[in-house]
Amino acid sequence: WLLRKHNEKLLDGIDFRITPLVWLFVFLSVVAVIISMSVVLKSTDALNSGTQEQITTGNINRPNIVLVSMDALTALDMQLYGYRRPTTPFISEWSKDALVFNKFYAASNWTTPAAMSMMTGQRPWTHKVWYRAFFNPVSKYEKNLPSVLKNNGYGVYNFIQNPYANPHTLGMEDSFDMKNRAYSFGVQADMWYELFENMPVVGDWVSSLPLINMLTALSFPNNVTTTLTPPELIYNRFLDYISEREQTENNKQPFFAWLHVLSPHKWYLPPKPYMGLFGDADRFNKNTDQLIDHEYPPEKQADIDILRKRYDEFILYSDKQFEIFLQHLSEKIDMTNTIIILSADHGESFSHGYFEHAGQHLYEPLVHIPLVIKMLDRKAGKRIDVPVEQIDLAPTILELAGIDAPGWMEGRSLLPLTDGRTFEQRPVFSMQLNKNPSFGQPIQKGTVALWEADYKLIYYLGKKEVLLFNLKDDPGESTNLKDEKPDVTQRLLDVIKKNISQANKRITQSQD
């Protein structure tokens, strides 16, 4: 009896505390529904009228441009670039009449600074977003590619699966015509999209609640065997959006869409029948099995080699999903006036004692990434062997759209390399700077890599270590030529130091 009374009192106390929260939740839900319906009606009106009047340039023949970036996709593990395993059969065939850049380098070795460089045409030491901006989003960065496209009459859309690349994180959410948060593109979170498909404001609010996020995290299983962020979630959401858009007056407006899929980023868990295709199917086939330190000793290389098989299988799966996506896209829009660009944010490492990405190193597996530009009006493909960099992508997209690149873009269009125009070769940079303060302080830590012709120099700022490789003779970066080639080493090191000095001058004088 005493126990029952105690329990009743306890339950009454819980009820007393929870009931107001329940009513608050109901009240907020009703308000959210009202707001949602208002937003939906307004967005529908905007979609069907008025938007066309904002277009400032002729657009009938201006191409649609779809940029697909795959997270952590190194060129070194792609069949397209000569890899020993058949990881990209479709992409290899699809690229035969496309522009393929053989030496395209990421601006950094992890997502946020690299994505920022993709969308701004600026190096990390210029845009200064080299920290983990997901936890501290950039307030606003107006010098970006989508804003230039929008101001020149393009519809601008994003479907981003990695929160570290989301426009909200990069400070350019308002530059796009839509707001999509990365947490809505996973298997678990996708249920909110399905449940609130006609009430997006409510769905966005519910899925962002701390309690919901906590429950979702707690429900995340410890022994996952298949990816929870399949690329088809991004592809299908974009296809749904384009289908709706094609039914409106806006279907005459050219568009730019950035689709960033998380695969083949770890966890390397492709579904069957891809898992195990390259051998050792019983090894590293769960997420908990793949919890391995970034730095590893030589005796762990055999395990890392098996993990690489899982990664390569994930690439093969991603290749197939990309093929299916393009098939479905061709059923919805005019592909003869659509340019498809395939790239990545950064690569992935299974060598040099380093696993995955980020960290201090800038070896080839981490920063050598794909770039393929497919235009259906081209009758023959072309491979370009000149070293170029990620900051060149934004001005290239602008030239494809018939728009002049603004002066604040450090990159330049790559199209002159494809049509015989003059293209002056210049040093190519990549950098990892995330241990530096982001505001007003000079760069003193990190790693900077420089490519010039066949040579590559890596400079570790903090410990003053220098590595020099001849990539033509030593693509695996196993022999440091620093002492054998002192003149080349000093010349390239001087270029890096000069550029760091110039960047530091801008940083210390800048007010933002």
Summary of the structure (lengths in Angstrom):
residues: 512
radius of gyration: 24.5
end to end distance: 67.8
largest distance: 92.3
contacts: 1647
relative contact order: 0.15
helix: 44%
strand: 14%
